Amino acid sequence: MAEQDKEIEAGAAGTESKGSAKKWIIIGVVLLFLGGGGYAAWNSLLAERFLGMDNPQTGETGYGPAKAKDEKFGVIYEMEPFIVNLLSREGKRYLKTTIEFEVENEDIKNELTQRTPQLRDAILLLLTSKSFEDIKRPEGKLRLKNELLVRIHQILPGAGIRMLYFTEFVVQ
């Protein structure tokens, strides 16, 4: 009888180790599926929201298609820095930013130079309507960039503005 109990206990121990190995294999497979699903969800849904990309596979953004590799850079038009008060309930917050535009050619750069007062006015009005909460995250900065481009295109419809760059962005 004691020998039978020992055999039963030995058989149960072998079964436990086999069951334990199967359990770990199943957990590993489930984790692989969850990881793959998470990656697919990020790539198809969330990258657009957090990175401002319409198509994360090609890198196209919400403010214009990505440039082809063989396309040349445009002409850069730099504006004087902007220093504005942000909307704030908790004391004063300031934003200092420098904006540059990439344009198609020198003619458009000259037109921007002539229209600087209108551009600065539109940009200042938009910047001062923002709070720190609006612009503290990367997606907020991308949204601001898109809003600025919309305002600029209202002033200069059809202008060959390729891109807007923040070359300085400091909040205090």
C-alpha positions in Angstrom: 0.0 0.0 0.0 2.8 2.4 0.8 4.4 1.5 -2.5 1.2 2.3 -4.4 1.0 5.7 -2.6 4.6 6.5 -3.7 3.8 5.5 -7.3 0.7 7.7 -7.3 2.6 10.7 -5.8 5.4 10.2 -8.4 2.9 10.1 -11.2 1.1 13.2 -9.9 4.5 15.1 -9.8 5.2 14.2 -13.4 1.8 15.4 -14.4 2.2 18.7 -12.6 5.5 19.5 -14.4 3.9 18.6 -17.8 0.9 20.8 -17.0 3.1 23.6 -15.8 5.1 23.6 -19.0 1.9 23.6 -21.1 0.6 26.5 -19.0 3.8 28.6 -19.7 3.6 27.8 -23.4 0.0 28.9 -23.5 0.8 32.1 -21.6 3.7 32.8 -24.0 1.5 32.3 -27.1 -1.2 34.6 -25.6 1.4 37.3 -24.9 2.7 37.1 -28.4 -0.8 37.6 -29.8 -1.5 40.5 -27.4 1.8 42.1 -28.3 1.2 41.7 -32.1 -2.3 43.1 -31.7 -1.1 46.0 -29.7 1.5 46.8 -32.3 -1.1 46.6 -35.1 -3.5 48.9 -33.2 -0.7 51.4 -32.6 0.3 51.4 -36.2 -3.2 51.7 -37.7 -5.0 53.8 -35.1 -3.0 55.5 -32.4 0.1 56.7 -34.4 -2.2 59.1 -36.2 -3.6 60.5 -33.0 -0.3 60.9 -31.1 2.2 61.6 -33.9 -0.1 63.6 -36.2 0.4 61.2 -39.0 -2.3 60.3 -41.5 -0.4 57.3 -42.6 2.3 56.1 -40.3 3.5 53.6 -42.9 4.5 56.4 -45.4 5.1 59.1 -42.9 2.4 61.4 -44.4 1.4 64.0 -41.8 -1.7 66.0 -41.2 -0.1 69.1 -42.6 1.1 67.9 -46.0 2.5 64.8 -47.7 6.1 63.6 -46.9 8.6 64.8 -49.4 9.9 62.4 -52.0 13.6 61.6 -51.5 14.7 63.2 -54.7 12.7 66.4 -54.2 14.8 69.4 -53.4 14.3 71.5 -50.3 12.5 74.8 -50.8 13.5 78.3 -49.8 13.3 79.1 -46.1 11.6 82.3 -44.8 12.3 83.0 -41.1 10.1 85.2 -39.0 11.2 87.3 -36.1 10.6 85.4 -32.7 7.2 85.7 -31.0 6.9 86.2 -27.3 3.3 85.9 -26.0 1.3 85.5 -22.8 -0.5 82.2 -22.8 -4.0 81.8 -21.3 -3.5 80.8 -17.7 -5.5 80.4 -14.5 -2.4 79.8 -12.4 -0.1 82.8 -12.8 1.6 84.0 -16.0 2.9 81.7 -18.6 4.9 82.9 -21.6 5.7 81.3 -24.9 8.7 82.2 -27.0 8.7 80.7 -30.5 10.4 81.2 -33.8 8.6 80.1 -36.9 10.1 79.4 -40.3 8.3 78.5 -43.5 9.6 76.4 -46.3 8.3 77.8 -49.6 8.6 76.8 -53.2 10.7 79.7 -54.5 12.1 83.2 -53.9 8.9 84.9 -55.3 6.8 83.4 -52.5 9.4 84.3 -49.9 9.3 87.9 -51.2 5.5 87.9 -50.9 5.7 86.6 -47.4 8.2 89.5 -46.6 5.7 92.0 -48.0 2.8 90.5 -46.0 4.7 90.1 -42.7 2.3 92.4 -40.7 -0.7 90.3 -41.7 1.2 87.1 -41.0 2.4 88.3 -37.6 -1.1 89.5 -36.6 -2.7 86.2 -37.5 0.0 84.2 -35.7 -0.1 86.4 -32.6 -3.9 86.1 -32.3 -3.7 82.3 -32.5 -0.8 81.9 -30.1 -2.4 84.1 -27.5 -5.6 82.1 -27.6 -3.7 79.0 -26.4 -3.1 77.8 -22.9 -0.1 75.8 -21.6 -2.4 72.7 -21.5 -3.1 73.1 -25.3 0.6 73.0 -26.3 2.5 71.1 -23.6 2.3 67.7 -25.5 3.6 66.9 -28.9 0.2 66.4 -30.4 -0.8 69.9 -29.1 2.2 71.4 -30.9 1.2 69.5 -34.1 -2.3 70.8 -33.8 -1.0 74.3 -33.4 1.2 73.9 -36.4 -1.8 72.8 -38.5 -3.9 75.7 -37.2 -1.2 78.1 -38.1 -0.9 76.7 -41.6 -4.7 77.1 -42.0 -4.5 80.8 -40.9 -1.6 81.4 -43.3 -3.4 79.9 -46.2 -6.4 82.1 -45.4 -4.1 85.2 -45.8 -2.2 83.8 -48.8 -4.5 81.3 -50.6 -2.6 79.2 -53.1 0.8 80.3 -51.9 3.5 77.7 -52.3 4.1 77.1 -48.6 5.4 73.6 -48.2 5.9 73.4 -44.4 6.0 75.3 -41.2 8.8 74.7 -38.7 9.1 75.7 -35.0 12.8 76.3 -34.7 12.4 77.6 -31.1 9.6 76.7 -28.7 10.1 77.7 -25.1 7.3 77.9 -22.4 8.0 79.5 -19.1 
